[in-house]
């Protein structure tokens, strides 16, 4: 049985992430570029932090388990 870990967020990142509608969050998590797989993948085992005012998600590719990241620019 494979159990995903719950995402770890800094408090400011958690606030930004919670402000994103659930359907948009799902799209953002399933549309992450993997440099190894060379296509869009789902991010897994990710954590979140705020960098330069933007939300940064860092985690693993759901296919090759390599490192991936997603920047979500704040409006």
C-alpha positions in Angstrom: 0.0 0.0 0.0 1.4 3.4 -1.0 0.5 6.3 1.3 1.2 9.8 0.2 2.5 12.2 2.9 0.5 15.3 3.7 2.0 18.5 2.2 4.2 20.6 4.5 3.7 24.3 4.1 5.1 27.4 5.8 2.3 29.4 7.4 2.4 32.1 4.6 2.5 29.4 1.9 -0.5 27.6 3.5 -2.5 30.8 3.4 -1.7 31.4 -0.3 -2.4 27.7 -1.1 -5.8 27.8 0.7 -6.9 30.9 -1.2 -6.6 28.9 -4.5 -10.0 27.2 -5.5 -9.8 23.4 -5.2 -10.4 22.8 -8.9 -7.5 25.1 -9.8 -5.2 23.5 -7.3 -5.9 20.1 -8.9 -5.0 21.5 -12.3 -1.8 23.2 -11.0 -0.6 20.0 -9.3 -1.2 17.9 -12.4 0.5 20.3 -14.7 4.2 20.3 -13.6 7.1 20.0 -16.0 9.5 17.1 -15.4 12.9 17.6 -17.0 13.7 13.9 -16.9 10.3 12.6 -18.3 10.2 15.6 -20.7 6.5 16.2 -20.3 3.8 17.4 -17.8 3.4 15.2 -14.8 1.6 15.2 -11.4 3.7 16.5 -8.5 3.7 14.3 -5.4 5.2 14.5 -1.9 5.4 18.2 -2.2 6.0 21.1 0.3 5.3 24.7 -0.1 7.1 28.0 0.7 6.8 31.6 -0.3 9.7 33.0 -2.4 9.7 36.6 -3.7 6.0 36.8 -2.9 5.2 33.7 -5.1 4.1 30.2 -3.9 6.8 27.6 -4.6 5.9 23.9 -4.5 8.8 21.5 -4.5 8.3 17.8 -4.7 8.7 14.6 -6.7 7.6 13.6 -10.2 4.8 11.0 -10.0 6.4 9.0 -12.8 10.2 8.9 -12.4 10.3 10.3 -8.8 12.8 12.9 -9.8 12.8 16.4 -8.3 10.2 18.9 -9.7 9.0 22.3 -8.8 6.1 24.6 -9.6 6.0 28.4 -9.1 2.5 29.8 -8.7 2.7 33.6 -9.2 0.7 35.7 -6.8 -1.7 38.2 -8.3 
